[in-house]
């Protein structure tokens, strides 16, 4: 048998879900015919080889969760509710196209700001009030603003939050915001701490919660609470013990 040239080999990325029973997989009581008829794999696992179309994106992740992870969990743990744990990668935080995103909003009406969904706020009497984030296509609205975003100079006064001197943002970026400033440090910062904007869910959260399960995100950065840290610890221990 010829010796192969030494090298790193073909890189491969494995994406799966780990439970207290290791891999999230279909119980053995289910036949191959059942899996085929329900378009299920044995486990909720995807793999990508480096080279070509190897990017893991939001669409692929959501498809894995909807078509594999949730159905397999329901078979493995009937009558139970899953708690999915994720880190804070951009894929996991991806928002719907019409999401409430304050840092994309302009100070004045119109412009290139995205079209967001309508929302609500709680007034001084404690009642929830409907609020449109865009001008409706009505005759009494100036033609240049019809079906365009309202802008922070309209949204904040409608909520009774506007005061003279508010700037769009703090300095040249939003990083310097002091959100606990009385009256708000800037227009974007003030709106970002309102209940409806804080309650905006990612696409990942919406998909999982609509299926009757729950999600939780780890703290940002390299969190040692992440269960994958325990997995890597055992994997490294095994490699050191059994490999040269």
Buried (B, 14 or more C-beta within 10 A) or exposed (E): EEEEEEEEEEEEEEEBBEBEEEEBBBEEEBEEEEBEEEEBBEBBBBEBEEEEEEEBEBEBBBEBBBBBBBBBBBBBBEEEEBEBBBBEEEBBBBBBEEBBBBEEBBBBBBEEBEEBEEBBBEEEEEEEEEBBBBBEEEEEBEEEBBEBBBBBBBBBEEBEBBEEEBEBBBEEEBEEBEEEEEEBBBBBBBBBEBEBBEEBBBBBBBBBEEBEBEBEBBEEEEEEEBEEEEEEEEEEEEEEEEEE
